[in-house]
Amino acid sequence: MEKRTARLTLLIDPQKKQIFEEICASQDLTPSQVVRRLIRQYILDNAGERELPVWLKPAGKAGE
């Protein structure tokens, strides 16, 4: 299971941040939820042959 103990700090243009937060709110999601989803997908798309933890593997591929 994931442990949410690490912090990621990033700098973003204030206008983009505002738009991002508005879109997240309109979808009843927090910005953190969306960023975690984006990071997870980026890892899955770019991990190559790297061994990933079972909890990070896409559904249906955990047993491979």
N, C-alpha and C positions, 0 to 999 in steps of 0.2 A: 504494500500500500504506500501511496505517496505520503511524504512528510513535508508539511508546509512550514519549514523553518528558515528557508533561505529568502533573502530579500533581493530584488532586482530593481535598481534605480536607473531610470532613463530620462533623458532630456527630450522634450518635444515642444514644438511651437505651440504657444498658448491657444491660438485659434484652432489648430488641429485637435488639441486636447479637449477643447469645449465641444467641438463637433462630435468627436469620438464619444465623450461622456453622454451627450444628448442621444446619440444613436443607441448606445448601450442601454440607457434608461428606457428608451422607447421599446426595446426588446426585453425589458425586465431582467437585464443582466448587469452585473457589476463590471467595471473596466477590468478588474483582476480576473474575473471568470473568462472574459474574452481573450485577454493576453495569455492566460494559461492554455486555452484552447488553441490559440495560434502557435504557441511554442511547441505544444504536443504535436500538432500537425507538421510543423517544420522538422521536428526530430524524425517523425515517421517518414517524411518525404526524403530526408537527406542522410539517414543513418547508414545507408549502404549495407555492408555486411556486419556492422557493429552489433554485438549481442545486446539486446534490450531487456529490461526487466519484464516479467510476465504482465504486470499491471499496466505497462506502457504499450504493449503490443495491441494491434487492432483486434477487434472481436473476430473470432473464428480462426485466428492464427496463433493463439497462445500455446497450443499443443505442438506446434511445428518445431 
